[in-house]
Amino acid sequence: MEETNLKKCRNCTYDVKKGIRRCPYCGIVNPSVDIKDVFQMIFIVVLVMGIYTYFQ
């Protein structure tokens, strides 16, 4: 199974490469980032901060 490096833009729904800064079609910033990715990153940051402060 081959994994593609494309995601749908959250604004215009065109296929764009993962990790690009702006959509080449509509110009929105971070077109491939969705809310799930944001919550995962927040969870990881809070977890690391909690572990760090616990062992200080």
MODELLER restraints for C-alpha pairs under 7 A, 6 or more apart:
rsr = mdl.restraints
at = mdl.atoms
rsr.add(forms.Gaussian(group=physical.xy_distance, feature=features.Distance(at['CA:5:A'], at['CA:17:A']), mean=5.75, stdev=0.5))
rsr.add(forms.Gaussian(group=physical.xy_distance, feature=features.Distance(at['CA:5:A'], at['CA:18:A']), mean=5.90, stdev=0.5))
rsr.add(forms.Gaussian(group=physical.xy_distance, feature=features.Distance(at['CA:6:A'], at['CA:15:A']), mean=5.86, stdev=0.5))
rsr.add(forms.Gaussian(group=physical.xy_distance, feature=features.Distance(at['CA:6:A'], at['CA:16:A']), mean=5.34, stdev=0.5))
rsr.add(forms.Gaussian(group=physical.xy_distance, feature=features.Distance(at['CA:6:A'], at['CA:17:A']), mean=4.53, stdev=0.5))
rsr.add(forms.Gaussian(group=physical.xy_distance, feature=features.Distance(at['CA:6:A'], at['CA:18:A']), mean=5.65, stdev=0.5))
rsr.add(forms.Gaussian(group=physical.xy_distance, feature=features.Distance(at['CA:7:A'], at['CA:15:A']), mean=5.44, stdev=0.5))
rsr.add(forms.Gaussian(group=physical.xy_distance, feature=features.Distance(at['CA:7:A'], at['CA:16:A']), mean=5.53, stdev=0.5))
rsr.add(forms.Gaussian(group=physical.xy_distance, feature=features.Distance(at['CA:7:A'], at['CA:17:A']), mean=6.22, stdev=0.5))
rsr.add(forms.Gaussian(group=physical.xy_distance, feature=features.Distance(at['CA:7:A'], at['CA:18:A']), mean=6.04, stdev=0.5))
rsr.add(forms.Gaussian(group=physical.xy_distance, feature=features.Distance(at['CA:7:A'], at['CA:32:A']), mean=5.91, stdev=0.5))
rsr.add(forms.Gaussian(group=physical.xy_distance, feature=features.Distance(at['CA:8:A'], at['CA:14:A']), mean=5.42, stdev=0.5))
rsr.add(forms.Gaussian(group=physical.xy_distance, feature=features.Distance(at['CA:8:A'], at['CA:15:A']), mean=4.59, stdev=0.5))
rsr.add(forms.Gaussian(group=physical.xy_distance, feature=features.Distance(at['CA:8:A'], at['CA:16:A']), mean=6.07, stdev=0.5))
rsr.add(forms.Gaussian(group=physical.xy_distance, feature=features.Distance(at['CA:8:A'], at['CA:32:A']), mean=6.42, stdev=0.5))
rsr.add(forms.Gaussian(group=physical.xy_distance, feature=features.Distance(at['CA:9:A'], at['CA:15:A']), mean=6.22, stdev=0.5))
rsr.add(forms.Gaussian(group=physical.xy_distance, feature=features.Distance(at['CA:9:A'], at['CA:16:A']), mean=6.24, stdev=0.5))
rsr.add(forms.Gaussian(group=physical.xy_distance, feature=features.Distance(at['CA:9:A'], at['CA:31:A']), mean=4.74, stdev=0.5))
rsr.add(forms.Gaussian(group=physical.xy_distance, feature=features.Distance(at['CA:9:A'], at['CA:32:A']), mean=5.44, stdev=0.5))
rsr.add(forms.Gaussian(group=physical.xy_distance, feature=features.Distance(at['CA:10:A'], at['CA:31:A']), mean=5.61, stdev=0.5))
rsr.add(forms.Gaussian(group=physical.xy_distance, feature=features.Distance(at['CA:10:A'], at['CA:32:A']), mean=6.47, stdev=0.5))
rsr.add(forms.Gaussian(group=physical.xy_distance, feature=features.Distance(at['CA:12:A'], at['CA:26:A']), mean=6.50, stdev=0.5))
rsr.add(forms.Gaussian(group=physical.xy_distance, feature=features.Distance(at['CA:16:A'], at['CA:23:A']), mean=6.85, stdev=0.5))
rsr.add(forms.Gaussian(group=physical.xy_distance, feature=features.Distance(at['CA:18:A'], at['CA:32:A']), mean=5.81, stdev=0.5))
rsr.add(forms.Gaussian(group=physical.xy_distance, feature=features.Distance(at['CA:19:A'], at['CA:32:A']), mean=6.65, stdev=0.5))
rsr.add(forms.Gaussian(group=physical.xy_distance, feature=features.Distance(at['CA:20:A'], at['CA:30:A']), mean=6.49, stdev=0.5))
rsr.add(forms.Gaussian(group=physical.xy_distance, feature=features.Distance(at['CA:21:A'], at['CA:29:A']), mean=5.81, stdev=0.5))
rsr.add(forms.Gaussian(group=physical.xy_distance, feature=features.Distance(at['CA:21:A'], at['CA:30:A']), mean=5.07, stdev=0.5))
rsr.add(forms.Gaussian(group=physical.xy_distance, feature=features.Distance(at['CA:22:A'], at['CA:28:A']), mean=5.51, stdev=0.5))
rsr.add(forms.Gaussian(group=physical.xy_distance, feature=features.Distance(at['CA:22:A'], at['CA:29:A']), mean=4.58, stdev=0.5))
rsr.add(forms.Gaussian(group=physical.xy_distance, feature=features.Distance(at['CA:22:A'], at['CA:30:A']), mean=5.62, stdev=0.5))
rsr.add(forms.Gaussian(group=physical.xy_distance, feature=features.Distance(at['CA:22:A'], at['CA:31:A']), mean=6.36, stdev=0.5))
rsr.add(forms.Gaussian(group=physical.xy_distance, feature=features.Distance(at['CA:23:A'], at['CA:29:A']), mean=6.71, stdev=0.5))
rsr.add(forms.Gaussian(group=physical.xy_distance, feature=features.Distance(at['CA:23:A'], at['CA:31:A']), mean=5.74, stdev=0.5))
